[in-house]
Amino acid sequence: MKEFVFRSVYEVLILIRESHGKGGVIYEKVNKSGIILILALIALICGCSHNSTTQEASGPIDPILEAALDMTFADYSLSTLRISGSEYISITEEYLIDSDTWYSEPFFGFEGTEYTVFDIKEMTENEYAAFKKSIKKTAEELEYQNFEEIDTAWTSNVIDDVEFSFKYVFARIETKLNKKDAYYFKKYTFSKVDDQWKILVINSYLDYIDTPRDERSMNKYLFYDNLEIKYINEVQLNE
């Protein structure tokens, strides 16, 4: 299978436009700081805040899980332009090991232009509105699911690495790809730095639910150490 490297969802749109009707493709992007991110979905725009509920009804929330819940909201929201660059930074800055590098890397690539988180942050209200309008038009042309219809993401609890001193939280939303049901996954890898657990790597993956293009890759987001990954914590996107 051919591997595609992209900055974000908007470069993906260009290839989808070219390969539309050829059965779909799987995308992966690796930035210079080693953070892996797929942004392979497109949205209509809405204003939103977020809320989350966990399986545990009482007691303090694990700070690693809390970080993953916030990152899940922020990543899905900025990748679909539901929040601004400033909002994204305010939510995520404390959780990333190297936030400045991450925000300086190309996050969006659309119609030949690259945009970092800092670029999005500096857009005026009119520029941001025009950018959203362009994205909406492209989404409509490609008959993608309206992201306003997707109001919930789900995460796992914290999972310990079986060999190394990392911890993981997995997240997913259910969407449509070429009019078929698909999962858009994220995997947050946490490493301990100065007695704090912060995010070192973000992996993402998009594939069909019923007929995955790459079952082995899909299974990495369904099972860990031969145990099913349970997506049990709700992240509300449209509140």
N, C-alpha and C positions, 0 to 999 in steps of 0.2 A: 504494500500500500504506500502510495506517495505521501510524504510528510510535507505539510504546508506550514510556513512560519509567518506569523502576522503580528502586527502591533496590537490590534484590537478588533472589535466588532465591525468597525466601518471599513477596514481593509477586507475583512471577510465578505462583506456585502458585495464588493467588486467582483471577487471570484465567484460568489454564488450567482451573481448576475450572469457571468460567463458560462458557468457549469449548470445552470438551472435546468432541471429535467434529466440530469445524468445520474440521478440516484443519491445525491448528497455526498458530502465530504466531511472529514474530521480535521480539526484545526488545532495547532499548538503554537504558542508564542513563548520565546525565551528571551528575557531582557538581559542587559549586560551585567546586572547585579545578581543574576542567578535566580530571580523570582520568575516562576513560570505562570503564565496567565492566558487562558482562552477567554475571549469575549466574542462569542459566536451567535449572539441573539440580538434582535432589534426590537424597538418598542415605540409605541406612542407615548406621549409625555404626560405626567400628572404630578402635582405637588404631593408630598407625603412626609410623614414622620414614621417612626417605627416602634414596635412593641414586640416582646417575645414572651413565650411561656415555655417552661421546661417541665419534664416529666415529674420532677420533685416538687411537691406542693408546698413545702416549707423548708426553712433553713437557708443559709447563705449560698449563693451561686458560686461555683468554681470560677475563679478569675480567668482561667484559660477559656472556659466555655463562654463566659461573658464577652471576652474579646472576640471569640469566633462568631458569636451572635451579632455583635456590632459590625464586624467585618463582612459577614454575609449580607447584612442589610446594605452596607455602603457599596460593596463591589457590584451587587446586582443593580443597585439604584443608579450609580454613576455610569455603569456600562450601558444603561438604557436612558441616560440623561433625565432621570427623575429628580436628582439633586444637583446642586452646583459644585464646582471644584472646591470652593471654600467650605461647604458643608462636608464634603468627602474628607478633606484634610482634618477638620475639627473632630470627626468621628474616628479616624484611623491612625492619626499621627502617633499616639501613645503606644500603639500595638506593634508597630513595624520596627525591626532592628535598624534599618537604614531608610528612614522615611524620605529624606531629601533626595536621595538617589532615585528612589521609586517614583517620586512625584516629578522628577526631571526626565525620566524615560518616556519615550512616546507611548501614550496610553490609547489614543484614538488615531487612526489613519483613515481619512475619508477623502476620496476624489483627489488623490495625489498629495494631500497635505497632512502632516503629522501634528498631533496635539498632545502635549503633556498635561498632567493634572494642573500644573502651574499655568499653562496656557488657558485651560478652561476657567480657572479661577480669575484670570485677568480679563475675560470677555465681558463686554458691557451687556446690559440687559437686552438691547436690540440685537447685538451680535449673537448672543446665546439663543434668542428666540428664532433668529434666521437659521442657525445651525440645527435646532430642533425641527424646523419646518423641512429642511432638506432631508433629514433622517426619516421623518414621517413619510415623505413622498417616496423615498426609496423602499421603505418597508411595505407601503401599499402596492408598489409595482411588483414586489416579490411575493405578495400575498402572505406575508408573515402574520403570525398571531399577534393581536393587539396586547401589549404587555399590561394594559390597564385591566385586562381580564385575569391576570396572574397576581394574586394578592398575598400569596404565602410561599415562603421557603421553609425548608426543614433541615435541621442539623442532627448529627449524632452527639452522643456524649463524648468526653475526652477519652482517647485511646492511647495507651502507652506503647511505644515502639518495643518490639520483642528483642531487639539486639542492641540498639543504641539509645542514648539519653534524649530522645525526641518524644514529643507528644503530638497527637493529631486530632483534628476535628474535621469531619466531612459534612458537606452541605449540598443541597440540590433543590432545583425547582423542576416542575413538569411543564413542558411547553410543546410547541409544534415545530417540526422541521420538515419542509416539503409536504405539509399537510398531514404528517404522521406524528404520533405521540413520541416525545423525546424527553430525555433527562439532560439537564445542564448541571453538572457536578462541579464542586470545588473541594479542594483538600488543603487545609491550613496546617503547615508544619511549624511547630513551636520549638524553640531552643532557649535554654536558660542563659541569660546574660545579666551579670551583676545582680544575681538573686531574683531576677524577674524573668518570667516566661514571655517571650515576644516572637512574632512571626518572622521566620527566616525565608520560607518558600510558600508560594501559592500555586498549586496545580489546578487546572480546570479541564473538563472533558465534556463533550457534547456528543450524544449518539441516540439512535432510535431505541425505544424501550423493547418492542416486540422482536425486532430483527436487527440487532446491533451490527454495525459494519465491522467492528473489532471486538469480539466477545471477550478476549483476554484483557484488553484495556478496560472494557466496561466492568469486568469482574473486580478490578482493583478498587472500584468505588462501591461495590456491592458486598465484598468480603474482605476481611483482614485477618491474617493468621488462621484461615479456614473457618472463621466465624462470620456470620452475617452482620453487616453494619446496619444498625437500626437508626433510622432517621425519626427521632421522637421529639425534638424540640422545635417549636413553631416560631418562625420569624414573620411578623406581619408587615407587609410592604406598603400597603395602601391606606393605612390609618391616618 
